[in-house]
Structures are given as structure tokens and as C-alpha cells.
Amino acid sequence: MHPGSEIPILNVENLTVAYQHGETWQNAVRDVSLRISSGETLGLVGESGSGKTTLLYGIMRYLPAGGRLRGGTIELAGQDLSALSDAEMRHVWGKQIGMVPQNPQTSLNPTIQVGEQIAETVRHHLSLDGPAAWRRVIELLEMVHINDPHRVSKSYPHQISGGMQQRILIAMALSTEPILLVLDEPTTNLDVTTQAEILDLIGEQIQVHKTAAIYVTHNLGVAANICDRIAVMYAGELVEEAPTSGLFEKPLHPYTQGLLDSVPRLGETKSSLRLRAIEGQIPPIDEHPPGCVFAPRCPIAIEICKQHTPLYVPDTGRRTRCHRWEELMLEEVFARQKPAPKIQQQDEFAEEDQTLKLENISVHFPVKRSLREALSRSPTKTVKAVDGVNMQMSKRETLGLVGESGSGKTTLARAVMGLVEKTGGKMELLGISLPSRLSERHLDTLRSLQMVFQDSDGALNPYLSIGESLRRPLISLVGINRAQADAEVDKLLNAVHLRSSFAQRLPGQLSGGEKQRVAIARAFASNPDLLICDEPVSSLDVSVQASILNLLNDLQLENHSSLLFISHDLAVVGYLADFIFVMYLGQIMQEAQAVDLFDSPYHPYTEALLSAIPVADPQALQDFIRLEDALPNPTDELTGCPYHTRCQRTLGNICEQETPPWQEDENGKRIYCHIPLEELRAAQKRAFAQPRSERE
Amino acid sequence: MTQYVLRRLGFLLLTLLFTSLIIFAVTQFLPGDPCRVILGREVGEAALEDCREDLGLNVPVPIQYLNWLTKFVSSDWGTSFSTKTAIYPLVMNRLRNSLWLAAISLVIAVPVSILLGVIAGLNENKLSDTLINVTGLSVVGLPAFVTGVVLIQIFAFNLRILPANSSIPPESTFSEALPMLILPALTITLILLAYFTRLTRAGVIEELKKPYVRTADLKGLPRRVVIAKHVLRNALLPTITVIAISFGWLISGLVIVENVFNYPGLGRLMVFAIDRRDLPLMQAVTMITVVGFALANLVADLMYAALNPRIRFK
């Protein structure tokens, strides 16, 4: 791909987008220039506050009332968009620019059939009449690999799955053969396996239609997968742009390097390295430093960085906004450093110390019966959210629980916490039986079992100051009085690296990462023996994620706690956990030590998960295992192995009818599968992408 | 969907049954002997006994209830204590009048308020929005007897195009009654407008923020299509249910308007019955009112289900 050799489809020059805050205007995007040619996909990568979304909507001229273009030009196939009115833009939208939005559930009109939502676009822009439009709709649905397109076209959004909704939106965007495809993080809310399928589809469609495309994402792995070139945004500025392989091989900006370093890669564990978090935070929109906007957080900043940094052009197709790019290129200076890991003292605790023991835990939810069903006396259907889970955790161990939506991992966590009543099995905490309901538990139990939730927003009472939120568990669970509590609050804040002044602030004044730190501090306030973390970093930016993971690791070591870490992200879990359980449809499929998880043999589901994860290395080889079909109906009676309906290695009848055995290998890895371990080991090549640096 | 409808109908019947129990029970606890009320104070015991026999007061209370209930269902609502005429035709006539008035009021109020609400919602915080809000608020604050009288003054006395009095005779047809319905309907409309407009405005503002509107915009659909086709059917859901529910109120709650215009509706009938301690009449009007409310609620639920596919298809 030689950018610049063809007439660009999109040519943005010196674009500045501003938002109105009261009386003043503040620039959310400053002086950005981009070019995309036909058939090229440009990735726009950045974290929250980077301005990538603002840039995207600025380019499309779809800004809210308080937003405005304040400079620069936008040329789409030669036509200047910056001068067009809203009504004129409506001829461009949908026709020349097709957009695929985030969050498919809310991006579709809930009261109109999805087929109609595509048909209206086609009728409007292509002047097709009713029947012709519907034929086109069916064609489009088939193009995006939707089975049974007639039925789906007549469905309402809530009747189809997230992955299918996203396919509808993709079909909608491509229905008019636009010259530019704009994708706003379309896979962010989807499961890993669904995400992989959708990314495949997007890549395929871009190839087929030869559209130019902009792909906005915060996930470098996804960008590596789909994009030809990547532009990195920070605080409203373009800080680096390069062809994908070049960017990953040799990033020429410290921020890019920081991003690449903060993401745990498959196979890396906490004992092999410590994640590098970028110090500090993105500056607020009105407090930009003069000169390089990244300088305050940059590990290699020098005097000259206080002056404005122009965009240097190290090579064709590469741009960077760093004064020291030459040194980075020649590796005279390292912005990427892997700090030495904290080695855990393994020999200190006795093997007999068991923190948590779960025996055959089940959580079944009865499904409401209709009158007809009740009268016919058919057995009540149940959703077996958790079905026969066995688990043991030792002291100071981190156990990772991995699964996608519908796996039952969150239900299991809530059952252990007592928030949901278990319907079967036994639970023991520190050798003492644990009552199913929270209300039946002793204060001691509450003190020793704490939880950190995914949504840091909802976890803190917005009317209580941070100090107050932290004092409460100290007073009620630990039993110290109010006067002493203040000193403790201070210690807690320091332990999570927040300044003491945070005690007076309200949650609304804190960022997502800060709120999560407070939630963690609160959880550790009572010095729990077991801390359950349910997706604590999923909603956080990548750089913040790294610091939270490090924090959890450190606090766990200091407090000698055990950690049950739940996530859908195998790389994150693989990094932090000692032991990993993979869960599917309420049952455990595989148990392995973290270091062994990434070696074959794997359970076929684990194999599929591993191959679905996009890796931030464009040279990586990946076995693409794509799971067909959606999850089976949760109320169906499943015999045999729960995974048999989607298994890529199913042996046929035996998997359908007989429950699989637990097979164990010499490392203690246990796999719930009919296929003998040796066969799996032989058949499975490395199921996930091996970063280039580690090969040979 | 049929399941949903059947379930709702079931609830309706249960509600009505339960209410009838309450109404009957209340009348049992009222002091005083109905026969004394009917026959006066001077009559002898024998006459009272006969009266009680006639009215079926000598049987056990549960039987009295069942008798009453069966009679009610078969349109035998007895005789009014005060007018000494059959209750059923009287109440039905008044019900018809109230239904006419309610219908006309809604026919005027609903389109106007939806239009105003949409305009206000689309122009949030701009001049048109402020104007509509202020007008609505000031109008809703005016009591019906003020607006009614003012309307009579303007249209009946000054402009002389509409009648000042709306006491339609019982035998009149709809077209005969129509001119007399307009002024009371306008008075009611002014009250309803404020509520419906605000609700529609809120609904529109809420929906405009949603991502699917952005999707519709960015498909290049003209703005009017985005509003009319995509936004409205979601924004109007709460308004429509409120409109359906208000129908119940419109049938029996318009005492003041009926008084100002001398309109023979159910509201005035109820006041009349209470004034004269006319028990059977009170019971009948109450039951009809309850039936009206319950049906209005049912219609509201059904309409909501019809318009919202998420309820329709579980």
C-alpha cells in the first residue's frame, strides 16, 4: 500500500473541533490531518479523552449542538464537506459515508423491524421500490452471513443476538456501496468469540467492496487485525501514524510504546513481568501544557519537549510528534522497559490452608410459566446458570475464572457472596460452612469476604464523600471508632496511590480508574481473606487497566489475601492468576495453572477462546477457529457435554449423550472432554498467536 | 400476545369483582335504615317490615351481595330513592352524554397537544419551547370555572356563535348536541393540553438523545422522516398510555365543568345522588365509574403492548 499514490477518498487537513463550555470554546481535536485512499483501512486508536470519537464525528460533520469545526478542511472524493449544511450532509450520509456504530442494541430502533430499517435506506438512496428494496435486504443479510434471512428481517432488535444486530448494522452501512466506511468501535460490547467473527466479516466486506474505512478503537489488538495503517491519538492530537506492522515493530512515540506495554499478552504472567502503566493521567481539556501534550507523563521527556512539537516524517507513511524519534528509531533510548516482576514468596504458606471450597454448586433459576404450561403440568423449566461447579482456593492464591456472557461466572461470584441464593451444593470459607444468604452470615464472614464490581460508577454512593465510603466498612466491619478511622482512611488511600485529599471528594469528581481504586481500597479495608473481583478492569482504559492490575497484585501480596478474579479477557486473567478455570454454560471446562494454560492440550472451548483474541502483533500467526451458531437456549435440557453444540472437535454421539470425564495431565491440568489428552495435544497446534519476538 | 390480553382481561374482572365487594360493604356500614329514608319517619312498623321485605334486606348479608351483584349484571339497578325512577336508563343516558363530551375533548386535545409537544421537544430551550411551556403552565393553573366562564363570555355573549348553556335534553342525537358540546370540550382541552404536551415534550427530548436516532440521521434519512417515523413511535408511548387512562377520569370526574355548563353528565349525577343520600344511585354510578377506569386502563395496557414490540414478543 503506497499512501499518496492514489487520489485519496478522504483528505482531512488541519482539522480542529471545539466544544462549547459555558462561555468559552475548548478544542477537543487540534490540527489533525489524515488521508485515506480507496481500499485502505485506517485505524484511529486512543483512550478515553483522546478525541478519536470527536474526530470521527467531526469528519462526518455530525456534532452535537455545542460542537463546531473551528478550522481545517474535510474533502470526501474531492468535495469539501466543511462548508455543507445539515440538509446537504444528508445526501452524503448513508450514501457516500456508511457508519457502523457502537453498541448495536441501542443503535437500532426498538420498535421497527430490522429488515425495514435496512430497506428504508435502500429505498431512499437507491430509489428502489418496495419489493425491490426487500429483495436487496435479503441479499444484504445473506452477504453478512445471516442464516434464515427472511425470518431475521421481520424480527425486532431485541429478538436477535448482539452479534446478529451488529451484522444488521454492517449490512445497513454497506447497503448503498459507500465510498467511505466509518466504524465506531463496533465490537466493543461483544463477546470475544463474537467479536472475532464480526472482525472477520468486516475485513472480508472491506476487501470485497474496496471501500476506504476508518476504524476507531481503543484496542490495539483489534486495530492490528483489521487496519492497514494506524493513527494514534492523545489528548486531541495525532501523535503517531504508521503502517500497522511498522507501528508495532518499532513505535516512534513514547505514548504508543506505553500503550503497547500496558497490555498483557497471552502467555505473559505476573511472575514473568510487571505491566507498565503510564504514569499520571490525560490532562483535562483546558489544562494542556505548552509544548508536547504528552510530556508530563513521558519517561523520556527533556527540555525541548516544553516547546510545541511539530509532526516529523521519519519515513514515507510515518509521522510522529516526538522530538526524540530518531533516538527511538535507533534504539538509543528506551521508552519501553519491563520492570522487574515482584516474586511471590511461594514457600511461606502451608498447603493445607484452604480459603474457599465449593462443592457441586448449582444456581438454578426457574423460568416463569405461562398459564397454559402450569395447567398442563409440564415440569418447570429452569435456567441452569451454574451447574455443578467444584472449586478450591488456597491461601494467597489468585484464581482466574474465565468465560463469556452466559457462562455463569458472575452468577457464581454472586452466589459465593450471598447475593444470589444457591440451589445446591456446599460452600466453605476458611473451613467453615458458608450460609447461602447474605442475611444469615456473621459479621466475621462479611469482613473476610469482599467484592469489587465491574461498574465502579454504581459501586460508590454518589452522595457520600470518598472518606465516608471508606470509613463505613472500617467502622462496621473492623470495629474501630470514628476518630481512629480517619487515620486508617489515609493509609488506605495511600495504599491505592491516591492522595489524602481525595477523602473529601465526591465520586462524581473522580475518573473511572480512580473510582475503581477507591472501590478496591474499600474492599481491602477489612483485610479480607478472599476478595472477589468481577471484571474490575473491563470498563477502564488500557493504561489505567495496567495500573489497577498491578495494584491488585501488590495489595494481595501485602495483605496475604486470596483473589478470585473473573473476566472474559483471557490475556488479563492469564497475567494475574495462578490458576485458571474456564467456564461455559454454567460448568467448568478446564482447570489449569496459568503458566500451563497456554500450552496444549487445551479444551476445545479454550482453544476457540484463545484463537479469537485479537493480538497486538500483526505478524502473529493465528489459527482461526470460529464458532458457529449462538449459545444454545439456556432452558434446554442439555445432555452430555454442554459444549457439544458448538464444538469444533466434537466426536459426535458420545459428546451429545455422555457426560465427559475429567482428564488430568502431569502438570495438574484438568480437562472436561471425551477426546483423550494425547490426541488433543497432537491435534492442537499453538492455538493462539505467538508474538513475533518469541518465535524461533 | 393473546396470553397477555387474556391475562389483562382476567385482572380486569378480578378488579371489578373486588371493587363491587367494597362498594357493597361500604353501604352496609352506613348508618340509618334505608326504609326509614324512603318512607319517612311517621310510618308504622308493619310498613317498614314490608319495605324491608321488598328491598330484600331481611336475608343474610352475603346473599344480599349476590342478589345485588346478579341484578347489577343483568341491568336491574333498581329504583332511585330520590327520583323514584329506574336507575339504569338514567345512568346510561348520563353515561352517553359523558362519553360524547370525553370523545370531543380528546379529538381536539390529542392532536393539538402532540403537535405542540413535538415542536417544544424539538426546539428544547428555544423560544417556541419556552412559549409553549409557559402557556401550558399558566393555563393549567386556571380553574375550570374560570376558563369555562371566560369561554362562555367570549363565544356565547360576545361573539354569539355558540350556546351558553349545554343542558342537552335526554333524547337529543349527537349532531343536535354537538354545538353545545364545543365550549365544555374546549375547557377540558385546556386542562388536558398542559399535561399531554409536557409528557410528549419529555418523551421527544428523551428519545432524541438515543443512539438509534443518530443511526437514522447518519443513514441520510431526511430529518422529518427521522422524527415522524423513528422518534415519534417511541416518544409517544408514555403519552398514549396516559391519554387512555385519562379517558376514565373524563367520564366521571368533570363535576365542575358540568356545573359551569349545566351539562347532564355522570359527575353531576353523582353529586346529586350524594346530596340526597340516594344509595342505590350512588352504587350504580360508582360501579360504572370503576368499570370506566378499569376499561381505560386495559385499553392503555393493550395499546402499549401493541406499540412496543418488546412487550408483545417476550
Interface residues (C-beta under 8 A of the other chain):
Chain A: M60 Y62 D86 A87 R90 H91 V92 W93 G94 K95 I97 M99 P101 Q102 N103 T106 S107 L108 N109 P110 T111 I112 E120 T121 H124 H125 Y156 H158 Q159 L169 M172 S370 L371 R372
Chain B: Q3 L6 R7 K210 P211 Y212 R214 T215 A216 D217 L218 K219 G220 L221 P222 R223 V225 K229 H230 R233 N234 L307 N308 P309 R310 F313
